[in-house]
């Protein structure tokens, strides 16, 4: 037989509640710095691959060959998708979402909560699409044609999109805590 | 008056940092690493600008720290740019590896000087709250 849950709400759909992270102001500060560092680092992975590709030279023993593959606009499309998704999820107001998922008496079915959920879905879909697109580029452009020395371009692309996603997660967790200033002013 | 030796020491460190960066450019007649110095000099700016922005509406009870957080994010971005840019340039053989390490060390010295200076002397003159 099932024991009743301690905080039972009959309107709840899922057994496991939306995780609510409580972090202090110090963690918030460090997390925000870390998110910025991760974001830029993942972009520099892609920039590094692009610079390498644009300055690639044919091998020394056959100097008249052409370099078989270069990075083109196709390699940048997943990055654009990921960045758009990162911006959408970061610009979302978290308080609407908390009220949407925690089952408050007001705001659970309000139009703001519905819109927040849709916007969150679109943002995460953009990021996941970017990651999937970078994997597609890696496989179709670099692995299947068997460009052995140039797999780094595709790998950097996947790493970049994964880094953007990780940065969005870190920023989300860091931003969901309370900030120090609010506390000081209310006291 | 007590701080005078510290100021002199800090200015020496700052000069050494700029010397390293400029030497890393001038030794190979390749002025790309100068971008690193520019990034590290710009790195403390977002935090100070954004803290001023956030302090402007201190009176309102609905304080949001969006400005401060954005400043921190941009600071992280700039510092990482300063660290990664020379490595990128050296990886594509646009600059020499020695120039890469020299410009990173020089940029780090410049940024550290600015941080330490604002930490020692900026806090006392700033009217925080």
Interface residues (C-beta under 8 A of the other chain):
Chain A: X28 X29 X32 X33 X34 X35 X36 X37 X39 X40 X41 X44 X47 X48 X51 X52 X55 X171 X175 X179 X180 X181 X182 X185 X186
Chain B: X54 X61 X63 X64 X65 X68 X69 X72 X73 X74 X75 X76 X77 X79 X80 X81 X84 X85 X87 X88 X89 X91 X92 X93 X94
